[in-house]
């Protein structure tokens, strides 16, 4: 094998035909080992290498990113896995902006539009259902929905008590209430009932002992307006439906309002029957987003 070796200078000079100018191929002053330049079996255009015009395009891409020179994201291709989101998704949640979280995006519960679910309780032969420390400055208004509420014993009165920092109030002079009801008395009859009481130990939500027949379970909603205020009494309004305790229960609808006669911030809610347990019932507390 023949070799051309140039020692001492570390350069090879290629002169033009009249020996006036040359091209120098120089080796670095120091090498970590032998290096090889392999010339392909093809013509080599050094002009393109000199001006770097041989690197004006990339390999053609396909899939989520397409193109060669200018790369673009394909239409209808970005999915949840491509996004930087701070938590794991749950079916039915929506993507919300949260600047303090990783990626600035967070999956959150929709909460029925302007409603945010805060707490839920399912009763099963329970003495009462309690939502403690339920209110905060984050919301002015709250709505509590309940359904499938059935007394564990005889037809019974259903109502609620409220708490402040002193605990739940159960005395006979702590609540006021007024309500009106319409009850079906048979086809096609009906009757009106109205009642009010400013000396009672709870806010009653039924006009009589509600039926303990599960086919006529109690359901309804209670709305609280700014229960955190310590400047006035805590007032709520409600709408409830239930069956009357007659041998053949009759549908009753109740509209009413009640208040706790304490000028302290309300902190909790407790649902209970007058004498028996809550056999079944679903209770959901929502905060209403401030405007």
Phi, psi and omega in degrees: 000134179266145177224149171253120180242134175238114182257168175073297184280330182071021181227155170237128179251130175250113183267151173286175190299330181264009175062023181267329181225160183214164172250127182254128171256115188243144174269148175301158181296330181217133179239146177277356181171181178292141178236149183233131170252116181258124179271127181291162177279066182191164177292140179243124181260102182289342179298316180296323179294320183298320182261003177062027179282355179280356184241042183267357181215158177254173172297147180289126182260150175222166182103227183290325177246127184238162176114177179235287179288304176256122182264137180227155174277130182294153177294147172055047186230334184283125179240183184302325182294337181275350184264149176266104185236145190282345183218175181276138183287152172233137181306133180093348178279161179241163182270123182240153177278124177222096189297336182276352182264161180301126180080349180075008182229143181215136172285133182220156179286137181293322177065027175072041179086253181272001181260139178241119180293125182254324182197154178215146179221135172249119183276145175212097184052048185264142176295328178196169174238122188238135170246099182267147181048050189270338188253148179211175179287355181291336183223145174270326185239148180223147175231132177241122179257140174223150182208161177055036180273123183227137176287144180279350182233218181294167173312135193216154175282137182245136181200191181215155174238158181238157180237157169236193178297344179273356181109188179281139182263126181229012179287165185282357182233024186261351186227152170233152179203153173217140181207155176230144184220154174234127183235134175286131179249012182125163184284119001254023190280161173203165181220151178260145174226143174217145182202153176210154182203125179257005179228080185219158185264013176191173171264110182284138182251355176237157182269351178200180175298116183287150180299140174265016173281122184297340176291341181242041183299152180282138174215157179167192179214150178234132180247130177247132179252110177050059180294346179282350183291135175255013182262347182207171178295150173283122183240140176227157171234157187209160171223129186223143171238144178198170176266143176287156187277012182297168179304325174244096188306143180240143184292134179230136175240133186238132172239130183199182178213154179211166179211153171262123186275057177225132178269059176229152177299133177283137184242343184199169182228141175224126177259141181197157170270163184292326184227332185247179178280168173268109183294309177218162176165146178241127185233130182226123179256129180238145168264140178266121184301135177292146180291000000 
